[in-house]
């Protein structure tokens, strides 16, 4: 499991990074030199081991070069969502006590406004060009030596929760080892589990600022493989890149599967995907029928894991196990699974409750940066941790997720899980995306509301809404059927696959919708 710097010594001209659309490439020698220059730059700016830096970049080669510069200089680095506005970005930079901010010319509008909204940052750098208040990242590192800094130390990311249910929280998991050449916990555990190695060609279709894409790209590079990074996900281009680069490994979110499956059969059959050995998916529950269709199409190369940025636990399931436990996200790997009721008691096998993980050996306890109360809330008195997901475990120890606790609808005293309804609705041929949530109801407390993004906006009619609801009645019990269905041209689903239902539901508070 070599560090990229070791691979650079052995195979200097091997491609480390390929950008999907532009075709721009970075060799291992270039990655090693640029990350060294980045580390040298950090030290020249007075940054020490343990200092925080923030970065807001689109998918580009510099993103991973900066990550590796931070990794080998002991920085705690925080990638920030490119969808955030000025106040949200400034909140994260202030909260993590960033001492350096690296922005992008492509995202200059927010970056420039941030300059005056943060405290404690003396240095602002920009990738791809400059704007007032920023210096050029490229010019700054070009002036630095390509040799390693004298005090190399392991840096780690501190990612922020997506904020789907409230203010984002910085999740800090300390490094297992200060030696920069020591593999991360993920590379050490999941790398071998999924067969990552020197021959791996990894396709990364999602934004790098999210946990899984960033970690998996770095894991692939830890193993000496090649990563193919899509600047932006496109269903057909993903298939083209698999064929063109003979991709062996990939990591997806379910909405990407849905987009690929909704391509015409002619388009899907145009591309050879037989090189794929391991196609991993996570981040959001995958409808059973969608996953079955992917296995039918790509074969038993589909793997799923359930985890969170907090690193409190992980489950893994391969295709063969899933086919005998349809809908499961697999058994626990490491820490033990516990399903707990609202009183903190473990429930019987098959009963629904909040999902907790016991501590796994060798895994450090996470913390929410600067928020000890929220950190304490994530743990119970037994030391088990949760991120608020709800599910149950079968007699074989396989976990099945039903939804997040915060999304549960209570109507007339009955618990209704929106994910089940969404999983059914997405299968309708006129539905491109869907959100289900609770809105106030005078008699029942809450009622079920559905908002649909249609495949074609011309279908956004009352007649089609009735058609979809009648179709749904054939598949779900009456209590789960939405009392109303609205259409929206685009739902607030981020490119990490997660739906920002909190923002959408707020439009309907009080029974009214903000137009």
Residue pairs with C-beta under 8 A, 6 or more apart in sequence:
1 183
1 187
1 188
1 191
1 222
1 223
2 10
2 181
2 222
2 223
2 224
3 180
3 181
3 222
4 16
4 28
4 31
4 32
4 35
4 68
4 221
4 222
4 224
5 32
5 35
5 72
5 148
5 181
6 181
7 14
7 16
7 28
7 198
7 221
7 224
8 27
8 28
8 29
8 31
8 32
8 33
10 224
11 28
11 224
12 27
12 28
12 29
13 27
13 28
13 29
14 27
14 28
14 224
14 226
15 25
15 26
15 27
15 28
15 226
16 26
16 27
16 28
16 30
16 31
16 221
16 226
16 227
17 25
17 26
17 31
17 61
17 64
17 221
17 226
17 227
17 229
18 24
18 25
18 226
18 227
18 228
18 229
18 245
19 25
19 59
19 60
19 61
19 229
19 231
20 228
20 229
20 230
20 231
20 237
20 241
21 230
21 231
21 232
21 237
22 231
24 61
26 34
26 61
26 64
26 65
28 224
31 64
31 65
31 68
31 221
32 146
33 146
34 65
34 68
34 69
34 141
35 65
35 68
35 69
35 71
35 72
36 69
36 72
36 144
36 145
36 146
36 147
36 148
36 149
37 69
37 141
37 142
37 144
37 145
37 146
38 65
38 66
38 68
38 69
38 70
38 73
38 141
38 144
39 69
39 70
39 72
39 73
39 148
39 149
39 152
40 141
40 144
40 145
40 147
40 149
41 69
41 140
41 141
41 144
42 51
42 53
42 69
42 70
42 73
42 75
42 100
43 73
43 149
43 151
44 144
45 100
45 122
45 123
47 53
47 73
47 75
47 99
47 100
48 74
49 73
49 74
49 75
49 151
49 153
49 155
50 74
50 76
51 74
51 75
51 76
51 99
51 100
52 75
52 76
52 77
52 78
52 96
52 97
52 98
52 99
52 158
53 70
53 75
53 76
53 77
53 78
53 98
53 99
53 100
53 101
53 102
54 77
54 78
54 80
54 92
54 93
54 96
54 98
54 100
54 101
54 102
55 63
55 66
55 77
55 78
55 79
55 80
55 101
55 102
55 103
56 79
56 80
56 81
56 82
56 84
56 89
56 101
56 102
56 103
56 104
56 107
56 110
56 111
56 209
57 63
57 66
57 79
57 82
57 102
57 103
57 104
57 107
57 127
57 208
57 209
58 82
58 104
58 106
58 107
58 207
58 231
59 207
59 208
59 229
59 230
59 231
59 232
60 104
60 127
60 128
60 231
61 229
62 127
62 128
62 137
62 138
63 79
63 208
63 209
64 208
64 217
64 218
64 221
64 227
64 229
66 77
66 102
66 137
67 77
67 79
67 157
67 214
67 218
68 218
68 221
69 75
70 76
70 77
70 155
71 77
71 154
71 155
71 156
71 180
71 218
72 148
72 149
72 152
72 153
72 154
72 155
72 180
73 149
73 152
73 153
73 155
74 151
74 152
74 153
74 154
74 155
74 178
75 155
76 96
76 155
76 156
76 157
76 158
76 172
77 155
77 156
77 157
77 158
78 92
78 93
78 96
78 98
78 157
78 158
78 159
78 160
78 170
79 157
79 159
79 208
79 209
79 214
80 89
80 92
80 93
80 160
80 209
81 162
81 207
81 209
81 494
82 107
82 207
82 209
83 494
83 495
84 92
84 110
85 110
86 110
86 113
86 114
86 117
87 117
88 163
88 168
89 110
89 114
90 114
90 117
90 118
91 167
91 168
92 160
92 168
92 170
93 101
93 114
93 118
93 121
94 118
94 119
94 120
95 170
95 369
95 370
96 158
96 170
96 369
97 120
98 118
98 120
98 121
99 120
99 121
99 122
99 123
100 121
100 122
100 123
100 124
100 125
101 111
101 114
101 118
101 121
101 123
101 124
101 125
102 125
102 126
102 127
102 137
103 110
103 111
103 114
103 124
103 125
103 126
103 127
103 134
104 111
104 126
104 127
104 128
105 126
105 127
105 128
105 129
105 130
105 131
106 128
108 126
108 129
108 131
111 124
111 126
111 131
111 134
112 131
112 132
112 133
112 134
115 124
115 133
115 134
123 135
124 133
124 134
124 135
125 134
125 135
125 136
125 137
125 140
126 134
126 135
126 136
126 137
127 137
127 138
129 136
130 136
152 180
153 178
153 180
154 175
154 177
154 178
154 179
154 180
154 182
155 175
156 172
156 173
156 174
156 175
157 211
157 214
157 215
158 170
158 171
158 172
158 369
159 170
159 171
159 210
159 211
159 214
159 309
160 168
160 169
160 170
160 171
161 168
161 169
161 171
161 309
162 168
162 494
162 496
162 498
162 500
163 500
163 502
164 498
164 499
164 500
164 501
164 502
165 388
165 404
165 406
165 407
165 502
166 502
169 368
169 369
169 371
169 374
170 368
170 369
170 370
170 371
171 309
171 310
171 311
171 366
171 367
171 368
171 369
172 366
172 367
172 368
172 369
173 310
173 311
173 364
173 366
174 364
175 184
176 182
176 184
176 185
176 188
176 362
176 364
183 191
183 222
184 215
184 218
184 219
184 222
185 311
185 362
185 363
186 215
186 219
187 196
187 218
187 219
187 222
187 223
189 314
189 333
189 334
190 196
190 219
190 305
190 314
190 316
191 197
191 219
191 222
191 223
193 316
193 333
194 249
194 278
194 280
194 303
195 249
195 277
195 278
196 202
196 219
196 220
196 223
196 225
196 249
197 223
197 224
197 225
198 223
198 224
198 225
199 225
199 248
200 220
200 223
200 225
200 226
200 248
200 249
201 225
201 226
201 228
201 245
201 246
201 247
201 248
201 249
201 275
202 216
202 217
202 220
202 225
202 226
202 227
202 228
202 247
202 248
202 249
202 250
202 251
203 227
203 228
203 230
203 238
203 241
203 242
203 245
203 247
203 249
203 250
203 251
204 213
204 216
204 217
204 227
204 228
204 229
204 230
204 250
204 251
205 230
205 233
205 238
205 250
205 251
205 252
205 256
206 212
206 213
206 230
206 233
206 251
206 252
206 253
206 256
206 495
206 496
206 497
207 213
207 495
207 496
208 214
208 217
208 229
210 283
210 495
210 496
211 309
212 251
212 282
212 283
212 496
213 251
216 251
216 280
217 227
217 229
220 226
220 227
220 249
221 227
225 249
226 245
228 241
228 245
228 247
230 237
230 238
230 241
232 495
233 256
233 259
233 495
235 256
235 259
235 260
235 262
235 263
236 263
236 267
238 256
238 260
239 260
239 263
239 267
239 268
239 270
239 271
239 273
240 271
241 247
242 250
242 271
242 272
242 273
242 275
242 276
243 271
243 272
243 273
243 275
246 275
247 275
247 276
248 275
248 276
248 277
248 278
249 276
249 277
249 278
249 279
249 280
250 276
250 278
250 279
250 280
251 279
251 280
251 281
251 282
252 279
252 280
252 281
253 281
253 282
253 283
253 284
253 496
253 497
253 498
254 281
254 283
254 284
254 285
254 286
254 287
254 290
254 291
254 497
255 284
255 433
255 493
255 497
256 497
257 281
257 286
257 290
257 291
257 293
257 294
258 290
258 426
260 268
261 268
261 290
261 293
261 294
261 297
262 432
262 455
268 297
273 297
273 298
276 298
276 301
277 301
278 301
278 303
279 294
279 298
279 301
279 302
279 303
280 303
280 304
280 305
281 291
281 302
281 303
281 304
282 304
282 305
282 306
282 307
283 496
283 497
283 498
284 497
284 498
284 499
285 329
285 401
285 403
285 419
285 423
286 304
287 423
287 424
287 426
287 427
288 326
288 327
288 423
289 423
289 427
290 426
290 427
291 302
291 304
291 322
292 326
294 302
295 302
295 319
295 322
295 323
299 319
300 318
300 319
300 320
300 323
301 319
302 318
302 319
302 322
303 316
303 317
303 318
303 319
304 316
304 317
304 322
304 329
304 330
305 314
305 315
305 316
305 317
305 329
305 330
306 314
306 315
306 329
306 330
306 399
306 401
307 313
307 314
307 315
308 387
310 366
310 378
310 385
310 387
311 363
311 366
312 335
312 357
312 366
312 378
312 385
312 386
312 387
313 332
313 334
313 335
313 337
313 357
313 358
313 360
313 385
314 332
314 333
314 334
315 329
315 330
315 331
315 332
315 333
315 337
315 399
316 330
316 331
316 333
317 325
317 328
317 329
317 330
317 331
317 398
321 328
321 330
321 398
322 328
322 330
325 394
325 396
325 398
327 400
328 394
328 398
328 399
328 400
329 398
329 399
329 400
329 401
330 398
330 399
331 337
331 396
331 397
331 398
331 399
332 357
332 397
332 399
334 357
334 360
334 361
334 363
335 357
335 358
335 359
335 360
335 363
336 357
336 358
337 355
337 356
337 357
337 358
337 393
337 397
337 399
338 346
338 355
338 356
338 357
338 358
338 384
339 346
339 347
339 351
339 352
339 353
339 354
339 355
339 356
339 391
339 392
339 393
340 346
340 347
340 353
340 354
340 356
340 380
340 384
340 386
341 347
341 353
341 354
342 354
344 380
344 381
346 353
347 353
347 392
349 392
349 393
349 394
349 395
350 392
350 393
350 394
350 395
351 392
352 390
352 391
352 392
352 402
352 415
353 390
353 391
353 392
354 386
354 388
354 389
354 390
354 405
355 386
355 387
355 389
355 390
355 391
355 399
355 401
356 380
356 384
356 385
356 386
357 384
357 385
357 386
358 382
358 383
358 384
359 365
359 383
359 384
359 385
366 375
366 378
366 385
367 375
368 374
368 375
368 378
378 385
378 386
378 387
379 385
380 386
388 404
388 405
388 406
389 401
389 403
389 404
389 405
390 401
390 402
390 403
390 404
390 405
390 408
390 417
391 399
391 400
391 401
391 402
392 399
392 400
392 402
393 399
393 400
394 400
401 419
402 417
402 419
402 420
403 417
403 418
403 419
403 420
407 417
407 418
407 419
407 437
407 501
408 415
408 416
408 417
408 418
409 415
409 416
409 417
409 418
409 437
409 438
409 446
409 447
409 448
410 416
410 438
410 445
410 446
411 438
411 441
411 444
411 445
411 446
411 447
411 448
411 479
412 443
412 444
412 445
412 479
413 445
414 479
416 438
416 448
416 479
416 480
418 435
418 436
418 437
418 438
418 448
418 501
419 436
420 476
420 480
421 436
421 448
421 450
421 472
421 476
421 480
421 482
422 434
422 435
422 436
424 472
424 475
424 476
425 431
425 434
425 436
425 450
425 452
425 468
425 472
426 433
426 434
428 468
428 471
428 472
429 455
430 454
430 455
430 456
430 459
430 464
430 467
430 468
431 452
431 453
431 454
431 455
431 468
432 453
432 454
432 455
433 452
433 453
433 491
433 493
433 499
434 450
434 451
434 452
434 453
434 491
435 450
435 451
435 491
435 499
435 501
435 504
436 448
436 449
436 450
436 451
436 482
437 449
437 501
437 504
437 505
437 508
438 446
438 447
438 448
438 449
438 505
439 446
439 447
439 449
439 505
439 508
439 509
439 511
440 446
440 447
440 509
440 510
440 511
441 447
441 483
447 483
448 480
448 481
448 482
448 483
449 482
449 483
449 484
449 485
449 486
449 505
449 508
450 482
450 484
450 485
450 486
451 485
451 486
451 487
451 488
451 491
451 504
452 465
452 468
452 485
452 486
452 487
452 488
453 487
453 488
453 489
453 490
453 491
454 460
454 464
454 487
457 487
457 489
459 487
460 487
460 489
465 485
465 486
465 487
468 485
469 481
469 482
469 485
472 481
472 482
473 481
486 513
488 504
491 499
491 504
492 499
492 500
492 501
492 503
492 504
493 499
493 500
494 500
507 513
507 514
